[in-house]
Amino acid sequence: MLWLRATAQRLTRDAPARTKPSAILHEVFGLQAQVFSAAALGMRARSPGLSAANVSRALNDEHSIVRTWLMRGTLHVVAAEDVRWLVDLLGPVFARAGARRHAQLGLDDDLKTRGTAAIRRILTDAGPLTRYELVDRLRSRNVVLDPKTQGPIHLIALAALQGILCLGPDRDGGEATYVLLDDWVRPAPTPSREMALTELTRRYFSAYGPATIEDLAAWSGLPMTEVRSGVEGAKAVLAEVMIQGRPAVALRQGLKRDAPAGKGDVRLLPAFDTYLLGYRRRDLAVPLRLQRRLQRGGGWIHPAVVVNGRAVAAWSVRKSGGRGGQVLVETFGRIAGSLQPGIDAEVKDMARFLDLPLMARPWRLVT
């Protein structure tokens, strides 16, 4: 089961090298992207040989990939061809879900209506703009937000969920900007909600299966009634399987893959990697003790070493003098020595991608 998941997520050796970022994101159905540098490293792990310049060009020049609020109401980066129908499907769900938090921040219905309309007009005239630039211009239109609170970013996210804006190019220093979605991606018709739920279901199990229906609900953030509707709509291409004694679902076509014999496929997955966030439970892919190491609070999922879909260790970069750093692997048990070449190759490719001198330190056994 794990090998099938790893293959679906392009984490095995048969993943094509140097694939375009849009093709990677279409196949794995997006990557979590509240930290875009981590999402870029997630693309690298799924296409050895991909360059950071490829990713930057796809985002900022070609607009073939888009960063906005989608699954679970969180920031993701997806192929441009998927953004319209995903926003149309998911946006209303999370706009409603955020109403209570909006009220706590002083964003009543009138302010939200005036604010999102003003954002559309402002970005039409002057995008791309940073959060603070938007707040200044909103104030001049009598939409007053306290920049020291989370009110501004919640209003911006609401505008994104309504299909008004998405994230644009980062400024020097990494500060995010916002642009009109219509300026970033060509407008396109979207399917009916029923058809979109069916497509979401098919694409999820293609990218994450085998998985449970509860996994799909946890990954998408959709209510179970809509998840079941999507599964019903996609049942012709799905097959029932069992995972740890629990009923699960897989794409029929994906079940035809056979795991090859040979050495393990090693990947260094970055923080917040969607492979670890795509399921309600992580115990199939991550031992409990390692789960505690990877999720130490603050909502962070730390980087993981994954072998054939199974997380075996955590990793981090420890900066050393100058521009370089050392990659420290921490494990709770002995890792087979045969995996060292795979880890070394990943460190080397990550150094190439980041254009930084990196070296792998000896593993650290955590007791």
C-alpha positions in Angstrom: 0.0 0.0 0.0 2.8 2.4 0.9 4.6 1.8 -2.3 1.4 2.6 -4.3 1.0 5.8 -2.4 4.6 6.8 -2.9 4.3 6.0 -6.6 1.2 8.1 -6.9 3.0 11.0 -5.2 6.0 10.7 -7.5 8.3 9.6 -4.7 9.8 6.6 -6.4 12.6 6.2 -8.9 10.2 5.8 -11.9 9.0 9.4 -11.5 10.1 11.3 -14.6 13.0 13.7 -14.1 12.8 17.5 -14.9 9.1 17.5 -15.4 7.4 20.9 -15.6 6.1 22.2 -12.2 2.6 22.4 -13.6 2.7 18.7 -14.6 4.0 17.7 -11.2 1.3 19.7 -9.4 -1.4 18.3 -11.6 -0.3 14.7 -10.9 0.1 15.1 -7.1 -3.0 17.4 -6.9 -1.2 20.4 -5.4 1.2 20.9 -2.5 0.7 22.7 0.7 2.3 26.1 0.4 2.1 28.4 3.4 5.9 28.3 3.1 6.5 28.5 -0.6 10.2 27.5 -0.3 9.1 24.2 1.2 6.6 23.6 -1.6 9.4 24.2 -4.1 11.5 21.6 -2.3 8.5 19.3 -2.5 8.5 19.7 -6.3 12.2 18.9 -6.3 11.7 15.7 -4.4 9.1 14.7 -6.9 11.2 15.5 -10.0 15.0 15.1 -9.5 16.8 17.5 -11.7 14.1 20.2 -11.5 15.6 23.6 -10.9 14.5 26.5 -8.7 14.5 28.6 -11.8 12.0 26.3 -13.4 9.7 26.8 -10.4 10.1 30.5 -10.3 9.5 30.8 -14.0 6.4 28.7 -13.8 4.9 30.8 -11.0 6.0 34.4 -11.9 6.4 34.4 -15.7 4.3 31.6 -17.2 1.6 31.7 -14.5 1.3 27.9 -15.1 1.1 27.3 -11.3 -0.9 29.3 -8.8 -0.7 29.8 -5.0 -3.9 30.5 -3.2 -6.2 29.3 -0.4 -7.8 25.9 -1.3 -8.0 22.6 0.5 -8.8 23.0 4.2 -8.9 26.7 3.6 -5.0 26.7 3.6 -2.5 27.9 1.1 -1.7 25.5 -1.6 0.1 25.7 -5.0 -1.7 24.0 -7.8 -1.5 23.7 -11.6 -3.2 26.8 -13.2 -5.7 24.5 -15.0 -7.0 23.3 -11.6 -7.4 26.6 -9.7 -10.7 27.9 -11.1 -12.8 24.8 -10.4 -11.1 24.2 -7.1 -11.8 27.7 -5.9 -15.4 27.5 -7.1 -15.9 24.2 -5.3 -14.0 24.8 -2.0 -14.2 28.6 -1.6 -17.8 28.9 -0.4 -17.2 26.1 2.1 -14.3 27.8 3.8 -15.8 31.3 3.5 -18.7 30.1 5.5 -16.5 28.2 7.9 -14.5 31.3 8.7 -17.5 33.4 9.7 -17.1 33.0 13.4 -13.4 33.9 13.3 -14.3 36.9 11.1 -16.7 38.2 13.7 -14.1 37.8 16.4 -11.8 40.0 14.3 -14.5 42.7 13.7 -15.1 41.6 10.1 -18.9 41.8 9.9 -20.9 41.1 6.8 -20.9 44.8 5.7 -17.2 45.2 6.1 -16.5 42.0 4.3 -18.7 42.9 1.4 -17.2 46.4 1.1 -13.7 45.1 1.7 -13.6 42.4 -0.9 -15.2 44.8 -3.5 -12.6 47.4 -2.6 -9.8 44.8 -3.0 -11.0 44.0 -6.4 -10.9 47.6 -7.5 -7.6 48.3 -5.9 -5.8 45.4 -7.5 -7.4 46.2 -10.8 -5.7 49.6 -10.6 -2.5 48.8 -8.9 -1.6 45.1 -8.4 0.5 43.4 -7.3 0.5 44.7 -3.8 1.7 43.5 -0.4 -0.6 43.1 2.6 0.4 46.4 4.1 0.0 48.2 0.8 -3.5 46.8 0.5 -4.4 47.9 4.1 -3.2 51.4 3.3 -5.3 51.6 0.1 -8.3 50.0 1.8 -8.2 52.8 4.5 -8.4 55.4 1.8 -11.7 53.7 0.7 -13.1 53.8 4.2 -12.3 50.1 4.9 -10.4 50.4 8.1 -8.5 47.3 9.4 -6.0 47.1 12.2 -2.7 45.9 10.6 -1.5 44.5 13.9 -4.3 41.9 14.0 -5.2 39.0 11.7 -8.1 41.0 10.2 -6.3 42.0 7.0 -5.0 38.5 6.1 -8.5 37.0 6.8 -10.1 39.6 4.5 -7.5 38.9 1.9 -8.0 35.1 2.2 -11.8 35.6 1.9 -11.2 37.5 -1.3 -9.1 34.6 -2.6 -11.9 32.1 -1.6 -14.3 34.2 -3.6 -12.0 34.0 -6.7 -11.0 37.6 -6.6 -7.3 37.3 -6.0 -4.4 34.9 -5.6 -0.8 35.3 -4.5 1.5 37.0 -7.0 5.3 37.3 -7.1 7.2 37.7 -3.9 9.1 41.0 -3.3 12.8 41.0 -2.6 13.1 39.6 0.9 10.3 37.1 0.4 7.3 39.4 1.2 4.2 38.0 -0.5 2.1 40.1 -3.0 -1.5 39.7 -4.2 -2.9 40.1 -7.7 -6.2 39.7 -9.4 -6.9 36.0 -10.2 -8.2 37.1 -13.6 -4.9 38.9 -14.3 -2.9 35.8 -13.3 -5.0 33.1 -14.9 -7.3 33.3 -17.9 -11.0 33.1 -16.9 -12.5 29.7 -17.7 -15.9 28.0 -17.2 -16.2 25.8 -14.2 -18.1 22.5 -13.9 -21.3 21.9 -11.9 -20.7 21.2 -8.2 -21.6 17.5 -8.7 -19.1 17.1 -11.5 -16.4 19.0 -9.5 -16.9 16.7 -6.5 -16.5 13.7 -8.7 -13.3 15.1 -10.2 -12.0 16.0 -6.8 -12.6 12.5 -5.6 -11.0 10.9 -8.7 -8.0 13.1 -8.5 -7.5 12.6 -4.8 -7.4 8.8 -5.0 -5.2 9.0 -8.1 -2.7 11.1 -6.1 -3.1 9.7 -2.6 -4.7 6.3 -2.9 -5.1 3.8 -1.5 -6.8 5.9 1.2 -10.0 6.0 3.2 -13.1 8.2 2.7 -12.2 9.9 6.0 -8.7 10.7 4.5 -10.4 12.5 1.6 -12.6 14.5 4.0 -9.5 15.4 6.2 -7.4 16.4 3.2 -10.1 18.4 1.5 -12.0 19.9 4.5 -15.3 19.1 2.8 -18.2 17.7 4.9 -18.8 14.0 4.8 -22.1 14.4 2.9 -20.2 16.0 0.0 -17.3 13.5 0.2 -19.7 10.6 -0.1 -21.4 12.3 -3.0 -18.1 12.6 -4.7 -17.2 8.9 -4.1 -20.6 7.9 -5.5 -20.0 9.9 -8.6 -16.5 8.5 -9.1 -17.3 4.8 -8.2 -16.9 3.6 -11.8 -13.1 4.2 -11.6 -12.6 3.2 -7.9 -12.0 -0.1 -6.2 -12.5 -1.1 -2.6 -9.4 -2.3 -0.7 -8.4 -2.7 3.0 -5.9 -0.7 4.9 -5.0 -2.0 8.4 -8.3 -3.8 8.6 -10.3 -0.7 7.6 -12.2 -0.3 4.3 -10.5 2.0 1.9 -10.6 3.1 -1.8 -8.1 3.2 -4.6 -8.1 4.1 -8.3 -8.6 0.8 -10.2 -5.9 1.7 -12.7 -3.4 2.4 -9.9 -3.8 -1.1 -8.4 -2.2 -2.6 -11.5 1.2 -1.3 -10.5 3.7 -3.8 -9.1 6.4 -2.8 -6.7 9.8 -3.4 -8.2 12.5 -5.3 -6.3 15.7 -3.5 -5.4 17.0 -0.8 -3.1 14.8 1.7 -1.3 13.7 4.9 -3.0 14.9 7.7 -0.6 13.4 11.2 -0.6 14.0 14.1 1.7 10.6 15.7 2.1 10.3 19.3 3.2 8.3 20.8 6.0 4.5 20.7 5.5 4.8 18.1 2.8 1.5 17.0 1.5 2.4 13.3 1.6 2.3 13.6 5.4 -0.7 16.0 5.4 -2.9 14.1 2.9 -4.4 11.7 5.4 -6.5 11.8 8.6 -4.0 9.4 10.2 -0.3 9.1 9.6 0.4 5.8 11.4 0.6 3.8 8.2 3.5 5.9 6.9 5.0 7.3 10.1 5.9 5.4 13.3 4.2 7.0 16.3 7.5 8.0 17.9 8.6 9.7 14.7 5.2 11.4 14.4 5.9 13.2 17.7 9.3 14.4 16.4 7.8 15.6 13.1 4.9 17.4 14.8 6.3 19.2 17.8 3.6 21.9 18.1 2.9 25.3 16.5 1.1 23.6 13.6 4.5 22.7 11.9 5.1 19.4 10.2 8.9 19.1 10.1 11.0 17.6 7.2 11.1 13.8 6.9 13.3 11.1 5.3 10.9 8.8 3.4 11.9 5.4 2.0 9.5 3.6 -0.3 6.7 5.7 1.2 7.7 5.0 4.9 9.1 7.9 7.0 12.2 6.6 8.8 13.8 9.8 10.2 13.6 13.5 10.5 16.1 15.9 8.9 17.1 19.5 9.2 19.7 21.9 7.9 22.2 23.3 10.4 23.9 26.4 9.0 27.7 26.5 9.1 29.9 29.5 8.4 29.2 31.2 5.1 26.4 30.2 2.7 26.5 26.5 3.3 25.1 24.0 5.8 25.0 20.5 7.0 22.0 18.2 6.7 21.4 16.4 10.0 19.4 13.2 9.9 17.8 12.2 13.2 16.4 8.7 13.7 15.0 6.6 16.6 16.4 3.4 15.2 19.2 2.2 13.0 18.9 3.0 9.3 20.2 0.4 6.9 23.6 1.4 5.6 22.4 0.7 2.1 20.2 3.8 2.3 23.2 6.1 2.8 23.9 6.5 -1.0 20.2 7.5 -1.5 20.4 10.1 1.3 23.7 11.4 -0.1 22.1 11.7 -3.6 19.2 13.6 -2.2 21.4 16.1 -0.3 23.5 16.6 -3.4 20.4 17.3 -5.5 18.9 19.6 -2.9 22.2 21.5 -2.8 22.0 21.9 -6.6 18.4 23.0 -6.4 19.1 25.6 -3.7 22.5 26.6 -5.2 24.0 26.1 -1.7 26.9 23.9 -0.6 25.3 21.2 1.6 26.8 18.1 3.1 25.2 15.2 5.0 26.3 14.7 8.5 26.4 11.2 10.1 23.0 10.1 11.4 22.1 11.1 14.9 20.4 8.4 16.9 17.8 9.9 19.2 17.1 8.0 22.4 
